[in-house]
Each structure stands twice: as structure tokens, then as C-alpha cells.
């Protein structure tokens, strides 16, 4: 008969009690039980893993990560240990990153890169206002940082704050006149504002800087379609097709900006000419 005074048995009992408490939502009490289990049996991977789960629920991400890693060190061949760590990282890595960036900034308020990366992380978490705030702080610390300005402009564009985006993009181009993304996004903003001539100029400059990027001639074609310049639109569209016909035809399906061109024979001829090339490419890929 097993001796209930055996530390390993006592550890299992505390671990089981912790699971019951956690299921009821009593996380602090559950954490105490898991700690008691670990004190009695430091090699109990399950207790470390369960304690990690409680830490994660409480938002103590650093402590959670340490416990998950300990469980994995104890049972490196455990599929469950790898799975639980992966679940934690996929669910909480960005939140953990926010906390660490914030701690870095608390220690060093002028830490420019921490503000930039905090802003990017907030954006990935779907918190655009916090992201903008962090990026603006980064720009205040280093006004010549074009990367932060491009990221901030993207957020403004996503929120249809075109005036603010244009201001940032103009500054990017002033600082780095050959920044392709700055010219391309500036063209997009101008087109959405209805400033067609300015948009054309920005797209043309983007084409000069990166003639192989299919987005530029595609957007230029859309601009000319809206501007009622069908010949110029078809010329730009042909250029986009030549770069990546498959991608362009996919974009075209749900793009209302080309509605005025769809009925034109010349436009349909462009699409017809591109279709065989697509088929050949697909066939060759299948044979390979």
C-alpha cells in the first residue's frame, strides 16, 4: 500500500488540488498548490506546466515562460510540453513583448528603438491609437527616423487619416528622396484624396525607383481609370500584367476602380493576351 507521506504522492495530491481550484477560477489558491507540489517534487513537469498556465492567466508572462521552459527541460520529449509552450507563445508573446518594452522604457525613457518596436507591437495587437502614440514619441526622440514615420503613415492610412499620412510621407521623402515606399504610399494617399496630378507624379517617381514592383503600375492604372484617361490606364495595366499577370488578375476581380475600363475592347484584349501566359506558367509548374 502506498505511503501517503511519500513526497511524490503528496506532490501529486497538491497538483490535483491545484487543478480543481484553477477550474473554479481560484487562480491564486491554485498557484499555491502547484508551488507546494513543486517544493515536494521539483522534477514534476506537470506541476511546473500548470503553474505556468496560472501565471499566464494572471498576466505574469515572464514567470509563465520560465515555468513552461522548466517543464520542457524536465520532459524534453513530451509532446504536451512543446504544445503548451507553443500555445503560450502564440497567445501571449505580443503581450509579453509589450510588457518588456514598457519596462525598458521605464528604465530608459529616451530608448528610441523600444518606442518604435512598442508601436509596431501595439499595431500587431490591433491597438492603433497606442501604436501611433509610441511611434510619435519615437519620432520626437529621433526626427530623422524614416522607418518610424513610414509605420506611422501606414497606421494613418489604415484609419483614413490621409492628411496626417501625407505629412509623414512628405517628411520621409524629404529625408530620403529615394525611399520607394514613401513615394508609392504618397501616391495612394493623393489618389484617395482626389489629387490626381500629385498622385501621378508620386507613382511615376516610385516607378523610377523600383520598376519591378507590380503595385506601382497597377495603382497607376487605377488612377488613370478614375481620372478618365483610358489609354494611359491600359498602358500602365499592361505593364503591371507583364510583371505579374496572376497577381494582377486576382486583384482585378474585386477592384471597382477598373469598372469603367472593363467594357473597353482594348482592356479585354489585355486580359486575353495575359491569360495564355498564365496557363503556360501553371502548366509548367505542375509538370515541375
C-alpha positions as CSV (number, residue, x, y, z in Angstrom):
1,X,0.0,0.0,0.0
2,X,1.4,3.4,-1.0
3,X,2.6,5.6,1.9
4,X,0.6,8.9,1.7
5,X,3.6,10.5,3.4
6,X,5.7,9.9,0.3
7,X,6.7,13.3,-1.1
8,X,5.9,12.3,-4.6
9,X,2.4,11.2,-3.6
10,X,1.9,14.4,-1.6
11,X,3.1,16.4,-4.7
12,X,0.6,14.7,-6.9
13,X,-2.2,15.5,-4.4
14,X,-1.3,19.1,-4.3
15,X,-1.1,19.2,-8.1
16,X,-4.6,17.6,-8.4
17,X,-5.9,20.1,-5.8
18,X,-4.4,23.0,-7.8
19,X,-6.2,21.8,-11.0
20,X,-9.5,21.7,-9.2
21,X,-9.0,25.2,-7.8
22,X,-7.9,26.5,-11.2
23,X,-11.0,25.0,-12.8
24,X,-13.1,27.0,-10.3
25,X,-11.3,30.2,-11.2
26,X,-9.4,30.4,-7.9
27,X,-6.1,31.1,-9.5
28,X,-4.1,32.4,-6.5
29,X,-5.1,29.4,-4.4
30,X,-4.3,27.1,-7.4
31,X,-0.8,28.7,-7.8
32,X,-0.1,28.0,-4.1
33,X,-1.0,24.3,-4.5
34,X,1.2,24.0,-7.6
35,X,4.1,25.6,-5.7
36,X,3.7,23.1,-2.9
37,X,3.7,20.3,-5.4
38,X,7.0,21.6,-6.9
39,X,8.6,22.0,-3.4
40,X,7.8,18.3,-2.7
41,X,8.9,17.2,-6.2
42,X,11.0,19.7,-8.2
43,X,11.0,17.3,-11.1
44,X,7.3,17.4,-11.5
45,X,6.9,18.8,-15.1
46,X,3.1,18.7,-14.8
47,X,3.2,21.0,-11.7
48,X,5.5,23.4,-13.5
49,X,3.3,23.4,-16.5
50,X,0.2,24.0,-14.5
51,X,1.8,26.8,-12.6
52,X,2.8,28.4,-15.9
53,X,-0.8,28.3,-17.1
54,X,-1.9,30.2,-13.9
55,X,0.8,32.8,-14.4
56,X,-0.3,33.3,-18.0
57,X,-3.9,33.7,-16.9
58,X,-2.8,36.3,-14.4
59,X,-0.7,38.2,-16.9
60,X,2.6,37.3,-15.4
61,X,4.1,36.3,-18.7
62,X,7.8,36.3,-17.7
63,X,7.1,33.9,-14.8
64,X,4.9,31.8,-17.1
65,X,7.6,31.5,-19.7
66,X,10.1,30.4,-17.1
67,X,7.8,27.6,-15.8
68,X,7.0,26.4,-19.3
69,X,10.7,26.2,-20.2
70,X,11.4,24.4,-16.9
71,X,8.6,21.8,-17.7
72,X,10.2,21.3,-21.2
73,X,13.7,20.9,-19.7
74,X,12.3,18.2,-17.3
75,X,10.5,16.4,-20.1
76,X,12.1,17.4,-23.4
77,X,10.4,14.6,-25.3
78,X,6.9,15.5,-24.1
79,X,4.7,16.5,-27.0
80,X,2.3,18.1,-24.4
81,X,5.2,20.3,-23.1
82,X,6.1,21.5,-26.5
83,X,2.4,22.1,-27.4
84,X,1.7,24.1,-24.2
85,X,4.7,26.3,-24.8
86,X,3.7,26.9,-28.4
87,X,0.1,27.8,-27.2
88,X,1.5,30.3,-24.7
89,X,3.8,31.9,-27.3
90,X,1.1,32.1,-29.9
91,X,-1.4,33.6,-27.5
92,X,0.8,35.9,-25.3
93,X,4.1,36.6,-26.9
94,X,3.0,40.0,-28.2
95,X,1.5,40.9,-24.8
96,X,4.7,39.8,-23.1
97,X,6.7,41.9,-25.6
98,X,4.6,45.0,-24.7
99,X,5.4,44.5,-21.1
100,X,9.1,44.1,-21.7
101,X,9.3,47.2,-24.0
102,X,7.4,49.2,-21.3
103,X,9.9,48.1,-18.7
104,X,12.8,49.1,-20.9
105,X,11.2,52.5,-21.4
106,X,10.6,52.8,-17.6
107,X,14.3,52.3,-17.1
108,X,15.4,54.5,-20.0
109,X,12.6,56.8,-21.2
110,X,14.6,58.0,-24.2
111,X,15.1,54.5,-25.6
112,X,14.1,55.2,-29.2
113,X,14.1,51.7,-30.5
114,X,11.9,50.5,-27.6
115,X,9.3,53.1,-28.5
116,X,9.4,52.1,-32.2
117,X,9.1,48.4,-31.5
118,X,6.4,49.0,-28.9
119,X,4.4,50.9,-31.5
120,X,4.8,48.1,-34.0
121,X,3.7,45.5,-31.4
122,X,0.7,47.6,-30.5
123,X,-0.3,47.7,-34.2
124,X,0.0,43.9,-34.4
125,X,-2.2,43.6,-31.4
126,X,-4.9,45.8,-33.1
127,X,-4.3,48.8,-30.9
128,X,-3.7,51.6,-33.4
129,X,-4.1,54.5,-31.0
130,X,-1.4,53.2,-28.7
131,X,0.7,52.4,-31.7
132,X,0.5,55.9,-33.0
133,X,1.4,57.3,-29.6
134,X,4.5,55.2,-29.3
135,X,5.7,55.9,-32.8
136,X,5.1,59.7,-32.4
137,X,7.3,59.5,-29.2
138,X,10.0,57.7,-31.2
139,X,9.9,60.4,-33.9
140,X,10.1,63.1,-31.3
141,X,13.3,61.4,-30.0
142,X,14.7,60.9,-33.5
143,X,13.0,63.2,-36.0
144,X,15.1,61.7,-38.9
145,X,13.8,58.2,-38.4
146,X,12.1,57.5,-41.7
147,X,11.2,53.9,-40.6
148,X,9.0,55.1,-37.7
149,X,7.4,57.7,-40.0
150,X,6.5,55.1,-42.6
151,X,5.0,52.9,-39.9
152,X,3.0,55.8,-38.5
153,X,1.9,56.8,-42.0
154,X,0.6,53.2,-42.6
155,X,-1.5,53.5,-39.4
156,X,-2.9,56.8,-40.5
157,X,-3.8,55.4,-43.9
158,X,-5.5,52.4,-42.3
159,X,-7.7,54.8,-40.3
160,X,-8.3,57.0,-43.4
161,X,-6.4,59.9,-41.8
162,X,-4.9,60.9,-45.1
163,X,-3.8,64.4,-44.2
164,X,-1.7,63.1,-41.3
165,X,-0.3,60.3,-43.5
166,X,0.7,62.7,-46.3
167,X,2.5,64.9,-43.8
168,X,4.6,61.9,-42.6
169,X,5.3,60.7,-46.1
170,X,6.4,64.1,-47.3
171,X,8.9,64.2,-44.5
172,X,10.1,60.7,-45.3
173,X,10.8,61.8,-48.9
174,X,12.5,65.0,-47.8
175,X,14.8,62.9,-45.5
176,X,15.3,60.1,-48.1
177,X,14.3,61.2,-51.6
178,X,14.9,57.7,-53.0
179,X,12.6,55.9,-50.5
180,X,10.4,53.9,-52.8
181,X,7.7,53.1,-50.2
182,X,7.3,56.8,-49.4
183,X,6.5,57.7,-53.0
184,X,4.2,54.8,-53.5
185,X,2.1,55.4,-50.4
186,X,2.1,59.1,-51.1
187,X,0.6,58.4,-54.5
188,X,-2.1,56.2,-52.8
189,X,-3.0,58.9,-50.4
190,X,-3.2,61.6,-53.1
191,X,-5.3,59.4,-55.3
192,X,-7.7,58.8,-52.4
193,X,-7.9,62.5,-51.8
194,X,-8.7,63.1,-55.4
195,X,-5.4,64.9,-56.1
196,X,-4.8,63.0,-59.4
197,X,-1.9,65.0,-60.8
198,X,0.0,64.8,-57.5
199,X,-0.7,61.1,-57.3
200,X,0.6,60.6,-60.8
201,X,3.8,62.3,-60.0
202,X,4.4,60.2,-56.9
203,X,3.7,57.0,-58.8
204,X,6.0,57.9,-61.6
205,X,8.8,58.6,-59.2
206,X,8.1,55.2,-57.5
207,X,8.3,53.5,-60.9
208,X,11.7,55.1,-61.5
209,X,13.0,53.9,-58.1
210,X,11.6,50.3,-58.4
211,X,10.4,49.4,-61.8
212,X,9.9,45.7,-60.8
213,X,7.3,46.4,-58.1
214,X,3.9,45.4,-59.6
215,X,1.9,47.5,-57.2
216,X,3.0,50.8,-58.7
217,X,1.9,50.3,-62.3
218,X,-1.3,48.6,-61.0
219,X,-2.1,51.6,-58.8
220,X,-1.1,54.0,-61.6
221,X,-3.6,52.2,-64.0
222,X,-6.3,52.5,-61.4
223,X,-5.5,56.2,-61.0
224,X,-5.8,56.8,-64.8
225,X,-9.1,54.8,-64.8
226,X,-10.6,57.1,-62.2
227,X,-9.1,60.1,-64.0
228,X,-10.9,59.1,-67.2
229,X,-7.7,58.5,-69.1
230,X,-8.3,55.0,-70.6
231,X,-5.3,54.9,-72.9
232,X,-2.9,55.7,-70.1
233,X,-4.7,53.3,-67.8
234,X,-4.4,50.4,-70.3
235,X,-0.7,51.2,-70.9
236,X,0.0,51.1,-67.1
237,X,-2.2,48.0,-66.7
238,X,-0.2,46.2,-69.4
239,X,3.0,47.0,-67.6
240,X,1.6,45.5,-64.4
241,X,0.4,42.4,-66.2
242,X,3.9,41.9,-67.7
243,X,5.4,42.0,-64.2
244,X,2.9,39.5,-62.6
245,X,-0.2,38.6,-64.5
246,X,-1.6,36.1,-62.0
247,X,-1.4,38.6,-59.1
248,X,-2.9,41.5,-61.2
249,X,-5.8,39.5,-62.4
250,X,-6.6,38.3,-58.9
251,X,-6.6,41.9,-57.6
252,X,-8.7,43.0,-60.6
253,X,-11.6,40.7,-59.7
254,X,-12.9,42.7,-56.8
255,X,-11.5,46.1,-57.7
256,X,-14.2,48.7,-58.5
257,X,-11.7,51.3,-59.7
258,X,-11.5,49.4,-63.0
259,X,-15.2,49.2,-63.7
260,X,-15.1,52.0,-66.3
261,X,-12.4,50.0,-68.3
262,X,-13.9,46.6,-68.2
263,X,-16.3,47.2,-71.1
264,X,-13.5,48.5,-73.4
265,X,-12.3,46.1,-76.1
266,X,-8.7,47.2,-75.6
267,X,-8.8,46.3,-71.9
268,X,-10.4,42.9,-72.6
269,X,-7.6,42.3,-75.2
270,X,-5.0,43.0,-72.5
271,X,-6.6,40.4,-70.3
272,X,-6.9,37.9,-73.1
273,X,-3.3,38.3,-74.0
274,X,-2.3,37.7,-70.4
275,X,-4.4,34.5,-70.0
276,X,-2.3,32.2,-72.2
277,X,0.8,33.2,-70.4
278,X,-0.8,32.4,-67.1
279,X,-1.9,29.0,-68.3
280,X,1.6,28.1,-69.6
281,X,3.1,29.1,-66.3
282,X,0.6,27.0,-64.4
283,X,1.2,24.0,-66.7
284,X,5.0,24.3,-66.3
285,X,4.7,24.5,-62.5
286,X,2.5,21.4,-62.5
287,X,5.0,19.4,-64.6
288,X,7.9,20.5,-62.5
